[in-house]
Amino acid sequence: MKRRVFAVFASVLIALGTGVQAWAHHSFAAEYDLKHPITVHGVIAQVRLENPHSWFVVDVKDPATGKVDRWSFEAGTPSGMIRNGYRPGVIKAGDEVTIKGFQSKDSDVRGMLRELVTADGHVYGLFGPQENR
């Protein structure tokens, strides 16, 4: 009886673990419109280096209306961002940045980060080390 309970319990854990991994990983093309590039300029509100993907949250002020929208940009894994030149703590809340990326298919204030440019011109990219531009 104990063996059977253990087998059922183990099977449930394996099924849950497999489902979480499948849900967590997705194609960027499924979430973002790669034919709709965007560029936003704003102030970092939050940097989240966490798996499965990092996030850069930016407050973007509309110059015409003064309204501030909070954008969220999905980036690569923390280890991938570090391999591509980003270092934790380099970009902090309050830093001014320009982000180039792709618009989300289902949100006006979410995107995929392609490159992040700091106020001093340093460029961090999703697809490998970037040259300063």
N, C-alpha and C positions, 0 to 999 in steps of 0.2 A: 504494500500500500504506500509506504514512504517513497519508494522508488517511482511509483506512478505520479505522486504529487510533485516530486522533484522534477520529473520529466515534463509535466505540464507547465510548471513554473518556469523552467528553463526555456521551453518553447515560447511562452508568452514574452519573456524578456528578449529573446532573439528577434521575434516578430516586431516588437516595439522598437528595438534598436535599428533594425533594417528600415523600418518606416520613417524614422526620424532622419536618417541619413539621406534617404531618397527625397524627402521633403526639403531638406536643408540645401541641397545642391540643385541649381537650376542653370539654364542657359541665359547668358546676358541678352541674347537676341530675342528670347521669349519674353523678357521683362521690359526691354528698352528698344526704342525705335532708332536703329543704327543709321537710318536715312535722315534723321532729324537732329543734327548737331546743335548744341546750345553752348552759350558762354554766359556765365553769371559772375558778377563782382560783388563781394560782400565781406562780412566779418565772421570769422569762425566763432560759432557758439559752442561746439563740442566736437571732439575727436574721439572716436570709439574704435580702438584696435582690438577686435574680437573676432573669433571664428564663427561662421565660416568666412565672412567678409568684413572688412573695415568700413567705417562710415565717417564722412565729414559733413557736419551740420553747419550750415551757413545762413546768417541773416542777411537778406538781400533787400536793399531799399530802392523802391521805385522812384527815380529822380523827378518824375512828373507829379506824382501824388504824395510822395513821402511815406507811403504804406510800406511796412516791412513784412516780407514773406520769409518764413523759415524753410529753406531747402535742405534736403537730405541727399547726399551723393554716396552711392555704393562704390566701393573700391575693391582691390584685391585682398587676399588673405594678409594678416599681419606679417607673416614671414615673407610673403611675396613682395609686399610693399618695402620691407627692409632690404631684400635682395635688389630691388629696383632703385635704391638710394635714399628712401625715407628712413628717418630715425625717430623713435618715440620721443615725444616732448619737444621736437623742433617746432611744430606748429601748435599754438595754444589758443585758448579762447581769447578773443579780442584781436587776433591777428587779421590783417586785411589780406584777402586772397582773390584770385581770379581762377575760376574753375571752368575748364572746357570738358564737355562730355556729350552725353546723349539723353534725350528726354525719355522719361518713363512713358509706357503706353497707357498707364491708368492713373497718373497723378500729374497735376500741373506743377508741383513743387518737389519732385523727386527725379533723380537722374543717375546715370552711371558716369563715374569720374574717368576721364581719359588722361587729363593732366591738370595739375594744380600748380599755380604760379604765385609765389609769395610776393610781398610788396617790394622786396629787394631784387626780384627777378629770378630767383631760384625756381627751377621747374622740377616737379616730381610727377612721374607718370605711372600709369597702370601697366604699360607695356614695356618696361625696362628703363634704365637710366636715361634721362633726358638732358640735352644740352641747355644751358642758359640761353634764353632768347631775348 
